[in-house]
Amino acid sequence: RAVEGLAAAGARTTVDRIAALRDDRALMVRVAVAVALAALGDPRAEPLLQALATGAESRGLMQPHMALGLLAARRGMLSAATAHLEHAVDTVPYNVDALRMLAQLYSRMGRSSDARARMAEAARFAPAP
């Protein structure tokens, strides 16, 4: 949680300290480090996320795929972004953020019916007040 908090606070001066934990024995620490580095825009994040997305003990986790989807979307790589976010939603179908991001990507790709379907799913899990 501390690693995620540092990333959320935008503490760029601590990036090297965060990165030093990338080989920690605890899987969830490695996941938090990779996600935090991605949030901070550190280039060391992507290979860590790729390893987590494909590793035997971690490929079923949603977070690496979500972060890789965001990175790909920022680069305009919509197909790659969609594939990663679809994997994240397959893993955690009630992830409203991933559903909404997928809807936005589908919309940008001209896939209006898919976008509407994903937004409807998101609304089902997080109805408007």
N, C-alpha and C positions, 0 to 999 in steps of 0.2 A: 504494500500500500504506500509506503514511503516513496518508492521509486515512481509510482504513478502520480503521487502528489507533487513531486519535484517537476515532473513533466508538465503537469497541469499549471503549475505556477510559472512555467517558462524559465526555469532556472538553468539557463545555458552555461553558466559558469561551472556547473556540476556535471556536465556531460561526460567528462572523462571518468569521473567517479562512478557514474551510472554504468558506463561501458565496461568498467573493470569487473562488474558482476556478471558479465555475459556468459561466463563458463561456470556459474554457480551450480552446485549439485542439485539444487531444488528446481524442478521444472517450472514452477510458477514464478520463481524469481527470474529465470531466463526469459519467460514470456513477458513479464512486466518490464524487464530491461529492453527487450526488442520493441515493444509497443511505445515505451517512453522515448527511446531514441528516435523512433519514427515520428512521434509527436513533436519532437524538438528539431526535426529536419536533418538529423545526423545520417550521413551516408553509410554508417556501419549497421544501420537498422535492417536494410533490405536483405542482405545475406543471412542475417540472424532469423528474420521472419521466414525466408525461403526454407531454411533448415528446419524450422519449427513446423512449417506447413507440410513438409514431406517426411519428417522424422517418424519413426515407428511409434514412439511414445507420445507424440504431440500432434500428429496430423488430424486427429479428431477434435482438436480444440478450435473454437470459433475465432479467438482473438488474432492469431497470425493471419488468417484469411481476411478478416475484416480490415486489418491494417494494410495488407498488401492490396486489397481492393481500393482503399483510399489513395494509396500511393499511385496506383495505376490510373485511377480517375484523374488525379492532379496532372498527370502527364498526358492526358487525352487518350489513353489506351483503354477505350471503352469495353472492348471484348474481354480483355484480361481482367479489368475491374469487375465486370459482370460475372465472370467465372468465379472469381474469389468471393464475391459477395453472395453468389448463389450457394457456394459451399458453406459459407457462414450461416446462411439461412437454413440450409439442409441440416446443419449441426444443431442450431438453436432456432427453431421455427418461430419463436415468439420474440425475436430480437427486432424490436420496432425500428431502431436506428438503421439496421441493415436492410429491412424491408423498405423503408423510405428512400434510402440511398439507391437501392435497386430500382425503385419506381422512377427516380430522377434519371438514372442512367438509361432505363428503357425509353423514357420520354425523349431524351437527347438522341437516342438511336432510332426514333420514329416508331417505336413499338408501343403505341398508345394503349392497346388492350392489355398488354402485360403490365404496363405502368399502373393502369387503373386497378388491376387485380392485386398487385402488391400493395397499393395504397389502401385497398379495402381490407386486406389482411392486417396491415398496420393499425387501421382504425378498429378492427375487431379486438386487438390486444391492448390498444391504448385509445379508448373512445374519447371523443371530445367532451369536455365538461358541460 
